Amino acid sequence: MTLDSDSDLEGQIAQWRAYTRRRRELHHADTEELEDHLRSRITELTEAGLRTDEAFLIAVKRMGSLDELSREFAREHSERLWKQLVLPGEPDAPAAARTRRELPVMVLCAALAALAIKVPSWFGLDLADEDAAFYARNLSLFALPALAAYFAWQRRVGVRVVGALAALFALGGVAANAYPLAGDSQSFGLTAIHLPLALWLVVGVAYVGGDWRSERRRMDFIRFTGEWVIYFSLLALGGGVLTAFTAGTFRAIGIDAEGFISSWLLPCGGMAAVVVSAWLVEAKQSVIENMAPVLTRVFTPLFAATLVAFLAAVAWTTSGIDVERDVLILFDLLLVVVLGLLLYAISARDAVARPGLFDRLQLALVVSALVIDVLVLVAITGRITEWGFSPNKTAALGENIVLLTNLAWSAWLFLGFVRGRTPFARLERWQTRYLAVYAGWAWVVVLAFPLVFDFA
Amino acid sequence: MHITKDLVAASATPLVLGILAEGESYGYAILKQVNELSGGRLEWTEGLLYPLLHRLERLGHVESYWQTPPGGRRRKYYRITDQGRAELVEQHRQWAAVVDALRGVWNTTRSINPIVAPAWEAGR
């Protein structure tokens, strides 16, 4: 045996290992056990006088086809196809000690989030009364720091990142509470909407472990966000069922649980769910097909059809979009949804696959959204020239421009991609970089708008 | 000689438990031992052995642990538990009953000659 054939063998075994890793039925430990088996047989065969490459071939052949092997494993471990959602999957993986601590730390963070929303009530700020405005402004400051702390622990981020995170959350706290905003002012509403967005992106910094310059990691955060929304919605549904049963069963025995539900169950449960759903996303990551891309596949054609129908109707009736304030928000939300569909299609796409029908559909969706966005922009500009700037109108204008820029450049890149001129990665890079624009805009609305508009 | 699948499957558990009752072992060694004990007539596949070991572990008949000998690579060993020994005794009882019954049948059935190993296998 020469040194060369030894390294050859290692290469072949590594390949075999990589191949088995792709089997969901085989866990890491099983692969290791089978590899040991393979090596034992190879050793025996080479000792009997075979060359290593011959021995490898025979050993692999004797092991039988992986399909068959996986099927036998699947029969014994049928639970693996359901992939434990909650339990840390591999008890004897190297990181086992940390995995075991994962659950208690998550529970601690969730408890902190749940507790945080009760802290103001110790100082006489009651959730139900006129102090509701306080809660609306600060809502994101209860759960998101706990979530960021969880990720900071899990990713073992350095002191500097922790400092930056703390500073940003403190800034958010100041922005929410230092300005004298009346509960019915427009700036108040804008802060209540934009601060959670700004702070969610701060959580993103914790999620990527401080490595926010890495495009791959930022893409991971985009994926995480979509999955998190789905898990949070599912938990909210479950929470609704729990609430209904709590109210109903206690009423049956003559106890009124309303107070408990509205001041404990709903707020604390909601805050804890923020952390729990994040943990669920992490725990089942790479385990089942992610949900967000699947939903994207279903809704992209439907949204594209709706938008095209809407545009056709606009052309048919030759009426522009008559912008009322509520409708304005509707169109902004529509653009956000289109952008979401685009993002999740991108995040799940195999970057090297050739452009297909679905990509063309996506392009059609983006282009029709663009046209609608231009119509809305025209309408907003008309309103602003007529009535002047107000915080809401300015924010809507800014948001439309931010989204328009993204969609326009995405459409351009997408067109290039569908025609085979641009690699898909450029589209991905564009989207992940644009996160910084969202963060910047959200902070501007939170920090600068109240000053610019004199707390209107 | 080919041994049918059903028979291989039925005898697998007592064989593994019996081997592990002699002392702890690991997958490849168990496979080789089965091969030797049966004079090469029982050829188990990895797809039979490892899922079986995992099932026995799940049922609590065996337990496993990883060991790294100095300078060697990590290997998963199996050892029989008390419950596994009890199971082995039970299996032994059942198999003895089956073998007894079969022996009775072979003796009364004249059409079958007593089982004598064919001459070409006698030396093994």
Interface residues (C-beta under 8 A of the other chain):
Chain A: A29 D30 E32 E33 L34 D36 H37 R39 S40 R41 M63 G64 E68 L69 R71 E72 F73 R75 E76 H77 D92
Chain B: Y26 G27 Y28 A29 L31 T45 E46 G47 L48 Y50 P51 L52 H54 R55 R58 W66 R73 R74 R75 K76
